[in-house]
């Protein structure tokens, strides 16, 4: 016991400062975390939110489609259909390069009809890119297959592709769009801003693979394009196209065009061209096939303008319908060149000149008139000016007679040489005659009422000339094949030599028939032009007139125009005629 009492007791030194230090450090860290949290959540929250959103929130476009193109009866001529396009994110795709040797990649290349190695090299060459178009407007079956492959970095984008139900029948007029849905030709280009809609925008949240996982709201609504209703009647258009194509093929011609105009409104009811193309296939869009020949191709109209020379003669006051011209001996020398008829027609009245298509007759009329008197009617009907259709590629024609021109130039001008017109310009000229001298602006947009127009030719003179043009389809006329059963037809044939590349006139021809039906009260002005028919049948009365007959017959039936009660009259003398 004594030993225990005498043992010294050991004591633990006081380390309170350590405890205080530890408590201070922990408290400081905790307070720092609170301050940092407050800084991040309160003072810097906006900046951090923006930084986060920049990595996950995107503005996505909302597709809009072009408006419909319709014919006058509401039939669709062009519409936009949804379709998928393929794009690649190479950076994402190449995160795992083994995908380029996978079975999925082989199937992917095969679906696109691409060589697997070449496709892989193409991707590797663009390894740092985030967006590359690979193929636009995929086949729907291929799009479904590619979507099922689920390859990271391979994406599909919804777009619209233009589809043309009437295909080649209206192709040259309606035109087509490119892969970006912008009009490139025809009506599609002329009215592109009207047909094109405005795409919208929406805010979305995307994941690591740019897939939309959340929609945050629409920023701008998509505005769809406006529908456009044309004056074209697809039924008449189909007949015009069919008959023109058949004739071009049968005569091995270079091409041709048909224009049908409503005389009362100036509306173009049909505008067909040959050759044509399928606008639904981009591999058929060759320049020689895509142009609208009715408004782009110029030709010397030949005898189809002889009625205008008659109009000028009557408007001058120097002639009456019963006035006669001695065409004997059937030929004459002018400036060491010869104007001739196929034979000596002798004395003809004005109606007989048109019926026989006498070059001598119109030449002597033209030479008896002053230049202003003679050219007056040619300018009034719109030659040398655009018709104002507003369609891409329309030409103005060529009507520039020389100052102090020679007698031979003036004479040949009277029967359609020395200037050039298009089919649409010739159709406008005949519509003026059919409308009793009223010139109405032509249009390819459907009209709701009668266009007032401008009186450019005396109505009585216009009616008299139309009556004379009936002689052309009467027995002994040059256009008997243009007859339409049950209706009176007024028209004029034309056959003009084409200018050779080496100068002068060659052995190729343009054959034309222009006419009005029914002649008693014209409703339609129709022009048919066939370019370079092969063989011996190269006259307007044998090549172009039959097309006129078929088109007029079907068009009058479709428009419910009642047949004439009177039979076709035959004026002037009989005999063989020429264009």
C-alpha positions in Angstrom: 0.0 0.0 0.0 2.8 2.3 0.9 4.4 1.8 -2.5 1.2 2.7 -4.3 0.9 5.9 -2.4 4.4 7.0 -3.2 4.0 6.3 -7.1 3.8 9.5 -9.2 0.6 9.9 -11.4 1.2 10.7 -15.1 -1.1 13.4 -16.7 -2.0 14.0 -20.4 -0.9 17.5 -21.6 -3.7 19.9 -22.6 -4.2 20.0 -26.6 -7.2 22.3 -26.7 -5.6 24.4 -29.5 -5.7 21.5 -31.9 -9.4 21.0 -31.4 -10.0 24.7 -32.0 -7.8 24.6 -35.1 -9.7 21.6 -36.5 -13.1 23.2 -35.7 -12.0 26.4 -37.4 -10.8 24.6 -40.6 -14.0 22.5 -40.9 -16.1 25.6 -40.2 -14.2 27.6 -42.8 -14.6 24.9 -45.4 -18.3 24.6 -44.7 -18.7 28.4 -44.9 -16.7 28.5 -48.1 -18.9 25.8 -49.6 -22.0 27.8 -48.6 -20.5 31.0 -50.1 -19.5 29.1 -53.3 -22.9 27.5 -53.5 -24.6 30.9 -53.0 -22.2 32.4 -55.6 -23.0 29.7 -58.1 -26.7 29.5 -57.4 -27.5 33.2 -56.9 -24.9 35.6 -58.2 -23.6 33.5 -61.2 -26.7 31.4 -61.9 -27.5 33.2 -65.1 -24.1 32.7 -66.7 -23.9 29.1 -65.6 -27.4 28.4 -67.0 -26.4 29.9 -70.3 -23.2 27.8 -70.4 -25.2 24.7 -69.7 -27.9 25.5 -72.2 -25.2 26.2 -74.9 -24.2 22.6 -74.6 -27.7 21.0 -74.7 -30.3 23.5 -76.0 -30.6 24.0 -79.7 -32.8 26.0 -82.0 -34.4 23.6 -84.5 -36.0 24.5 -87.7 -39.7 23.7 -88.4 -40.1 22.7 -92.0 -42.5 24.5 -94.3 -43.5 23.3 -97.7 -44.2 25.0 -101.0 -47.8 25.7 -102.0 -49.6 23.6 -104.5 -49.8 24.4 -108.2 -53.3 23.6 -109.5 -54.9 23.8 -112.9 -58.1 25.8 -113.4 -60.3 22.9 -112.2 -58.3 22.3 -109.0 -56.3 19.3 -110.4 -52.8 19.2 -108.8 -49.9 19.9 -111.1 -47.3 20.1 -108.4 -47.2 19.3 -104.7 -44.7 18.8 -102.0 -44.3 15.4 -100.3 -42.4 14.6 -97.1 -39.1 12.8 -97.6 -36.0 12.0 -95.6 -32.5 13.2 -96.4 -29.2 11.8 -95.0 -26.5 13.7 -93.1 -23.4 12.6 -91.2 -21.7 13.9 -88.1 -18.2 12.5 -88.8 -16.8 13.5 -85.4 -19.5 11.5 -83.5 -19.3 8.6 -86.0 -15.5 8.3 -85.7 -15.4 8.1 -81.9 -15.5 4.4 -82.4 -13.7 3.8 -85.7 -14.5 0.1 -85.5 -17.9 1.0 -86.8 -16.3 1.4 -90.3 -15.7 -2.4 -90.4 -18.9 -3.5 -88.8 -21.7 -5.4 -90.6 -24.0 -2.4 -90.0 -21.6 -0.2 -92.0 -21.5 -2.7 -94.9 -25.3 -2.7 -95.0 -25.3 1.1 -94.9 -23.0 1.4 -97.9 -24.9 -1.2 -99.8 -28.2 0.6 -99.2 -26.7 3.8 -100.7 -25.2 1.8 -103.6 -21.7 3.1 -102.5 -18.4 1.3 -102.3 -17.7 0.6 -98.7 -14.0 1.5 -98.7 -14.6 4.7 -100.7 -17.4 5.7 -98.3 -15.1 5.1 -95.3 -12.3 7.2 -96.9 -14.8 10.0 -97.6 -15.9 10.0 -93.9 -12.2 9.9 -92.7 -11.3 12.9 -94.9 -14.0 14.9 -93.0 -13.2 13.7 -89.5 -13.3 17.1 -87.9 -16.7 18.1 -89.4 -20.0 18.0 -87.5 -22.4 18.2 -90.4 -22.1 16.8 -93.9 -24.9 16.0 -96.4 -24.4 12.5 -97.7 -27.6 12.1 -99.8 -30.7 14.2 -100.3 -34.2 12.9 -100.8 -33.6 9.2 -100.0 -35.8 6.4 -101.3 -38.3 5.8 -98.5 -37.4 2.2 -98.1 -33.7 3.0 -97.8 -34.6 5.6 -95.1 -36.4 3.0 -93.0 -33.5 0.6 -93.4 -30.9 3.2 -92.4 -32.9 4.3 -89.4 -33.0 0.7 -88.2 -29.2 0.4 -88.4 -29.0 3.0 -85.6 -25.4 4.0 -86.3 -24.3 6.9 -84.1 -23.4 9.9 -86.3 -25.7 8.9 -89.1 -28.8 11.1 -89.1 -32.0 11.6 -91.1 -33.6 15.0 -91.7 -37.2 15.5 -92.7 -37.6 17.6 -95.9 -40.0 18.1 -98.7 -39.6 17.0 -102.3 -41.7 18.3 -105.2 -43.9 15.8 -107.0 -45.5 16.4 -110.4 -48.6 14.2 -111.0 -48.9 15.1 -114.7 -45.2 14.5 -115.3 -44.0 15.3 -118.9 -47.4 16.7 -120.0 -47.0 20.0 -118.2 -43.3 19.8 -117.5 -42.1 22.5 -119.8 -44.6 25.0 -118.4 -44.6 24.1 -114.7 -40.9 23.6 -114.5 -39.2 22.0 -111.5 -37.4 22.7 -108.2 -33.9 21.8 -106.9 -33.0 19.7 -103.9 -33.4 22.8 -101.7 -37.0 23.2 -102.9 -36.2 26.4 -104.8 -37.8 26.9 -108.3 -35.3 26.4 -111.1 -37.5 26.5 -114.2 -40.9 27.5 -115.5 -43.8 28.5 -113.2 -41.8 27.1 -110.2 -39.1 29.7 -110.8 -41.4 32.6 -111.9 -43.6 32.4 -108.8 -40.9 31.1 -106.4 -41.4 33.8 -103.7 -45.2 33.3 -103.8 -45.0 29.5 -103.6 -42.2 29.3 -101.0 -43.2 29.2 -97.3 -41.2 30.6 -94.3 -39.6 27.9 -92.0 -40.3 28.2 -88.3 -38.1 27.8 -85.3 -38.4 25.9 -82.0 -36.2 25.5 -78.9 -35.3 21.9 -78.0 -33.0 20.0 -75.6 -30.7 17.5 -77.2 -28.6 14.6 -75.7 -25.0 13.7 -76.4 -26.0 12.2 -79.8 -28.1 15.3 -80.7 -31.3 13.5 -80.3 -34.2 15.7 -79.2 -35.2 14.8 -75.6 -37.3 17.8 -74.7 -39.2 20.6 -76.5 -39.0 24.0 -74.9 -41.5 25.9 -77.1 -42.0 27.4 -80.6 -40.0 30.6 -81.3 -41.6 31.3 -84.7 -44.4 29.5 -86.4 -43.8 28.0 -89.9 -45.7 29.7 -92.7 -46.7 27.4 -95.5 -46.4 28.5 -99.1 -49.3 29.9 -101.1 -51.2 27.7 -103.5 -51.2 28.9 -107.2 -54.0 28.2 -109.5 -53.1 28.4 -113.2 -55.4 29.0 -116.1 -54.3 25.7 -117.7 -57.0 23.1 -118.2 -55.1 19.8 -117.7 -57.6 18.0 -120.0 -56.9 20.3 -122.9 -53.2 20.2 -122.1 -53.2 16.4 -122.2 -54.8 16.4 -125.7 -52.5 19.1 -127.0 -49.4 17.2 -125.7 -50.6 13.8 -127.0 -51.3 15.1 -130.5 -48.1 17.1 -130.7 -45.9 14.3 -129.5 -47.6 11.9 -132.0 -47.0 14.2 -134.9 -43.4 15.0 -133.9 -42.6 11.3 -133.7 -44.4 10.4 -136.9 -42.7 13.1 -139.0 -39.3 12.7 -137.2 -39.4 16.4 -136.4 -37.0 18.3 -134.2 -39.7 19.6 -131.9 -42.8 21.7 -131.7 -45.3 23.6 -129.6 -49.1 24.1 -129.2 -50.8 27.1 -127.5 -54.5 27.3 -126.7 -55.8 30.7 -125.6 -59.3 31.7 -124.4 -60.2 34.6 -126.6 -62.7 36.1 -124.1 -60.3 36.2 -121.1 -56.7 36.0 -122.5 -56.2 32.9 -120.3 -53.8 30.3 -121.7 -55.6 27.0 -121.5 -52.8 24.8 -122.8 -49.1 25.2 -123.6 -47.4 22.0 -124.8 -43.9 21.5 -126.0 -41.9 18.7 -127.6 -39.5 17.2 -126.7 -40.4 17.1 -123.0 -39.0 15.4 -119.9 -40.1 13.9 -116.6 -39.6 16.5 -113.9 -39.8 13.8 -111.2 -36.5 12.5 -112.5 -33.4 14.7 -112.3 -31.5 12.6 -114.8 -33.9 13.7 -117.6 -33.5 17.4 -117.2 -31.4 18.3 -120.3 -31.5 21.9 -121.5 -32.8 20.9 -124.9 -35.8 19.1 -123.3 -36.6 21.5 -120.4 -37.1 24.7 -122.3 -40.6 25.9 -123.0 -40.6 26.1 -126.8 -43.9 28.0 -127.0 -42.3 31.0 -125.4 -38.6 30.6 -126.1 -38.3 29.4 -129.7 -38.5 32.0 -132.4 -39.4 31.4 -136.1 -40.4 33.3 -139.2 -44.2 32.9 -139.2 -44.6 32.7 -143.0 -48.1 32.9 -144.4 -49.8 32.9 -141.0 -49.3 36.7 -140.9 -51.0 37.4 -144.3 -54.3 38.2 -142.5 -52.4 41.1 -140.7 -51.3 42.5 -144.1 -55.0 42.4 -145.1 -55.9 44.2 -141.8 -53.3 46.9 -142.6 -54.8 47.3 -146.1 -58.3 47.6 -144.9 -57.4 50.0 -142.0 -55.5 52.3 -144.5 -58.9 53.0 -146.2 -57.4 52.3 -149.6 -59.1 48.9 -149.9 -62.5 47.2 -149.2 -63.1 43.5 -148.7 -64.4 43.3 -152.3 -61.3 45.1 -153.7 -59.4 43.0 -156.2 -55.7 42.5 -156.9 -54.2 41.3 -160.2 -51.6 38.7 -159.3 -50.8 37.9 -162.9 -48.5 36.6 -164.2 -47.9 34.8 -160.8 -44.4 36.2 -160.3 -42.5 39.5 -160.2 -38.9 40.7 -159.9 -38.0 43.0 -157.0 -34.4 44.1 -156.5 -33.2 41.2 -158.7 -35.1 38.7 -156.6 -38.4 37.0 -157.4 -41.7 36.8 -155.6 -43.9 34.1 -156.9 -47.0 32.0 -156.5 -47.2 28.3 -157.4 -49.2 29.3 -160.4 -50.9 32.4 -161.9 -54.1 33.0 -159.8 -55.1 36.0 -161.9 -57.4 38.5 -160.2 -58.3 37.8 -156.6 -60.3 39.7 -154.0 -58.9 40.0 -150.5 -60.6 36.8 -149.3 -59.2 35.0 -152.3 -55.7 36.2 -151.5 -55.9 34.6 -148.0 -57.6 31.4 -149.4 -54.9 30.9 -152.0 -52.2 32.2 -149.7 -51.0 34.4 -152.6 -47.5 35.9 -152.1 -48.1 38.1 -155.1 -51.4 39.4 -153.6 -50.0 40.4 -150.2 -46.8 41.8 -151.7 -48.7 44.1 -154.0 -50.9 45.2 -151.1 -47.8 45.9 -148.9 -46.0 47.9 -151.6 -49.1 50.1 -152.1 -49.0 51.1 -148.5 -46.7 53.4 -146.6 -44.4 51.8 -144.1 -46.4 53.1 -141.2 -49.7 51.9 -142.7 -48.3 48.5 -143.5 -46.6 47.8 -140.1 -49.4 49.2 -138.0 -51.3 46.0 -137.5 -48.0 44.0 -136.7 -47.2 46.3 -133.8 -50.8 46.5 -132.6 -51.1 42.7 -132.0 -47.9 42.7 -130.0 -45.1 41.4 -132.3 -41.7 42.5 -131.0 -42.9 42.7 -127.4 -43.2 40.2 -124.5 -46.7 39.0 -123.9 -46.2 39.6 -120.1 -46.8 36.1 -119.0 -44.0 36.4 -116.5 -42.6 32.9 -117.1 -38.9 32.5 -117.2 -37.3 32.5 -120.7 -40.0 34.3 -122.7 -38.5 36.1 -125.7 -39.7 39.3 -127.2 -39.3 38.2 -130.8 -37.6 40.2 -133.5 -39.5 43.0 -135.4 -37.0 45.5 -136.6 -37.6 46.5 -140.2 -34.7 48.5 -141.6 -35.0 52.2 -142.4 -35.3 52.7 -146.1 -35.8 49.0 -146.7 -36.0 47.7 -150.2 -39.1 46.6 -152.0 -38.2 42.9 -151.8 -37.7 43.2 -148.0 -41.1 44.8 -147.6 -42.7 42.3 -149.9 -41.3 39.3 -148.1 -42.2 40.9 -144.8 -45.9 40.8 -145.9 -45.8 37.0 -146.1 -43.9 36.3 -142.9 -40.1 36.6 -143.7 -37.6 39.0 -142.2 -38.9 39.0 -138.6 -39.5 36.3 -135.9 -42.2 35.5 -133.4 -42.9 32.9 -130.8 -45.9 30.6 -130.7 -47.4 32.5 -127.8 -47.0 35.8 -129.7 -48.8 34.4 -132.7 -51.6 33.1 -130.5 -52.0 36.5 -129.0 -52.2 38.1 -132.5 -55.0 35.7 -133.5 -56.8 36.2 -130.2 -57.0 39.9 -131.0 -58.7 39.1 -134.3 -61.0 36.6 -132.6 -61.9 39.2 -129.9 -63.2 41.7 -132.6 -59.9 43.7 -132.4 -59.6 43.8 -128.6 -56.2 43.0 -127.2 -56.3 41.4 -123.8 -53.1 40.7 -121.8 -52.3 37.0 -121.9 -52.1 35.2 -118.5 -51.4 31.8 -117.1 -53.2 32.6 -113.9 -56.9 31.7 -113.6 -59.1 34.8 -114.0 -62.4 35.4 -112.2 -64.0 37.6 -114.9 -63.8 39.1 -118.3 -60.7 41.2 -119.0 -61.6 44.6 -120.4 -58.7 44.8 -122.9 -57.9 47.5 -125.4 -59.4 48.1 -128.8 -56.5 48.0 -131.2 -58.1 47.0 -134.5 -61.5 48.2 -135.7 -64.1 45.5 -134.8 -65.7 45.5 -138.2 -62.3 44.9 -139.9 -61.4 42.2 -137.5 -64.7 40.4 -138.2 -64.3 40.7 -142.0 -60.8 39.3 -141.9 -61.9 36.4 -139.7 -64.6 35.7 -142.2 -62.1 35.7 -145.0 -59.9 33.2 -143.0 -62.8 30.7 -143.2 -61.9 30.3 -146.8 -58.6 28.6 -145.8 -60.5 25.5 -144.5 -63.0 25.5 -147.3 -62.7 23.4 -150.4 -59.7 24.6 -152.4 -58.1 26.2 -149.3 -54.7 25.3 -147.8 -56.0 24.2 -144.5 -58.8 21.7 -145.1 -57.3 19.3 -142.6 -58.0 21.8 -139.8 -61.7 21.3 -140.1 -63.6 20.5 -137.0 -66.9 18.6 -137.4 -69.9 20.8 -136.5 -67.9 24.0 -136.1 -66.8 26.7 -138.5 -63.0 27.3 -138.4 -61.1 30.4 -139.4 -57.3 30.0 -139.7 -54.2 30.2 -141.8 -51.5 27.8 -142.7 -47.8 28.7 -142.8 -44.7 27.0 -144.1 -41.4 28.9 -143.8 -37.9 27.9 -144.7 -35.4 28.1 -141.9 -32.2 30.2 -142.0 -29.2 28.1 -142.6 -26.2 28.3 -140.3 -24.0 29.3 -143.3 -26.4 32.1 -144.3 -29.4 32.2 -146.6 -32.2 29.7 -146.4 -31.7 26.0 -146.1 -33.9 23.0 -146.8 -35.4 22.8 -143.3 -38.9 24.1 -142.6 -41.1 25.3 -139.8 -44.8 24.4 -140.4 -47.5 26.3 -138.6 -51.3 26.5 -138.4 -53.0 29.3 -136.5 -56.7 29.6 -136.2 -59.9 30.5 -134.4 -62.9 28.4 -133.5 -65.8 28.6 -133.8 -65.5 31.2 -136.5 -69.0 32.6 -135.8 -68.1 33.7 -132.3 -64.4 32.7 -131.6 -63.8 31.2 -128.2 -60.3 29.7 -128.8 -57.2 30.9 -130.6 -54.9 27.9 -131.3 -51.4 27.9 -132.7 -49.5 24.7 -133.7 -45.8 24.9 -134.7 -43.8 21.8 -135.8 -40.1 22.4 -136.3 -38.2 20.6 -139.1 -40.6 17.8 -140.1 -38.7 15.2 -142.2 -39.8 13.8 -145.5 -41.9 15.3 -148.3 -44.8 16.3 -145.9 -43.6 19.6 -144.6 -46.5 22.0 -145.2 -48.5 23.6 -142.4 -51.7 22.3 -144.0 -50.5 18.7 -143.9 -48.5 18.6 -140.6 -49.8 21.2 -138.2 -53.4 21.5 -139.4 -54.5 18.0 -138.2 -53.2 18.8 -134.7 -55.3 21.9 -134.7 -58.4 19.9 -135.6 -57.9 17.3 -132.9 -57.1 19.8 -130.2 -60.0 22.2 -131.1 -62.5 19.3 -131.3 -61.7 18.0 -127.8 -61.4 21.5 -126.3 -64.7 22.7 -127.6 -66.3 19.5 -126.3 -64.7 19.9 -122.8 -65.8 23.6 -122.7 -69.4 22.7 -123.7 -69.4 25.0 -126.7 -72.4 24.4 -128.8 -71.8 23.4 -132.5 -72.5 26.0 -135.2 -75.8 25.9 -137.0 -74.2 27.0 -140.3 -71.9 25.0 -142.5 -68.5 26.2 -143.6 -68.7 28.7 -146.4 -66.4 28.6 -149.5 -65.5 32.0 -151.0 -63.3 32.8 -153.9 -62.1 30.5 -156.7 -61.2 26.9 -156.4 -58.0 25.2 -157.3 -54.8 23.8 -155.7 -53.3 26.1 -153.0 -50.1 26.4 -151.1 -49.0 27.9 -147.8 
